Each structure stands twice: as C-alpha cells, then as structure tokens.
Amino acid sequence: MKHTVRVASNCRPLHFSIGKDSRGNWVVQDEEGTCGGLFIDRTQALRFAMFENGNNPQAVVMVPGVFELDMKRKTSLSQRNANQRPQRKVA
C-alpha cells in the first residue's frame, strides 16, 4: 500500500470507485470524496474498498480509463446550504 487517507467516518456503507491513475497506481475513492487511497496493486485496492464498505461487493465500481484521486470533492455544509433554494419570508 502506498497511501491511505481516511478523512471522515460514516455510519452507512460507502460506495467506492476503483481505477488506475495516470502513473499506474490503483486509486480507491468513495462517492463523496471523504475516504480513499492510492495502492500498488488491484488486490490491495479492492481489499481496502471492501473493508471500508462492510464487505459489500455491489458498492464497488471499476472505472475504465484514467481515474485520479480527488480529495477536494467533499461538499461542505455551507456549500450545500448555498445550493438550496432561498426561503421566502412572510411579513
């Protein structure tokens, strides 16, 4: 294993994508960008994803082509609130 990043812990099973980056490393990342890592081989990448998602193979997707690790995808609470429709105030 090269690097493993665990940014946040969730109660629910995570869905993971696995693929190879442009340098030939295996990348694992959850759908929210809160958990993932770089691995030397596919077996270790898959083992990590299965461990993190509670051994649920249906929650792991292999990505074709180049898949780069992106730990900046996490949406903050303030960004989510900004994307919601403004509420009307009644006087």
N, C-alpha and C positions, 0 to 999 in steps of 0.2 A: 504494500500500500504506500502511495506517495503522501497524499494529504487527505485528511478528512475534516470537514467543517460541520459542526453541529451548532446552529445559531439559535434555534428555538425548539421547544418540546411541545408537541400537540397530543391531545388525548385520543384523537381519531387516527385511523390508519392513513398513512400518506400514500399518494400516487407518485411514482418515480419514472423518470425518463433516463435511459442509458444509451450512450453512444460514444463515438470516438471524436476527440478534438483534432485540431489541425497538426498537433505534434505527435499524434498516435497514442495519447493517453486515453484511458476509459473514463468517461465522465458520468456521474450519477447526480441527479438533482430532482428534488421534489417539485411539484407543480407550483408552489408558492415561492420558491427560491429561498426557503429557510433552512434547508438541510441538503447536504450533498458532499461530493468529494471527487478527487482525482485518483485513479487506480492504474496500476501497471497492466493488469490483465482483466479480461471479461469476467472470469470466475469470481474474483475478489469484489468487483463492482456489483455483480448480481447478489453475492452473499450479503454485502452491506445493505442494498436496497431491500432485500427480503427480511433482514433482521429489523430494519427500521420501520417497515410497514406491517409487522406482525405476521410474517411468512404468508403473504397474500400474493400469489403469482399474477392474479388478474389486475393488480395495481402497479405492474411494471410494464413499461413500453420501451421497445428497442427503437431508437431513432436512426433512420438511414442518413447517410451523408455526414457532414461535419456538425458536431454538437459541442459548443463551447460552454464551459461553466460560467454562469452569470449569477453571482450572489447579490446583485444590486436590484433584482426584480421585486424584492419584498415590498409590498404596498403598506405604507404606514397608515395608521388610523386617521390621521389628519388628511391624507390624500384621499382616502375612501370617503370621508365626510365631505370633502370639497367636490367630489363627483356626484353627490346626491342632489336631487332637485331641491331648490330653496323652498322653505316652508313659508306659506302666506301668513301674515299676521292680521288678526282681526281686531279692529279698534272698537 
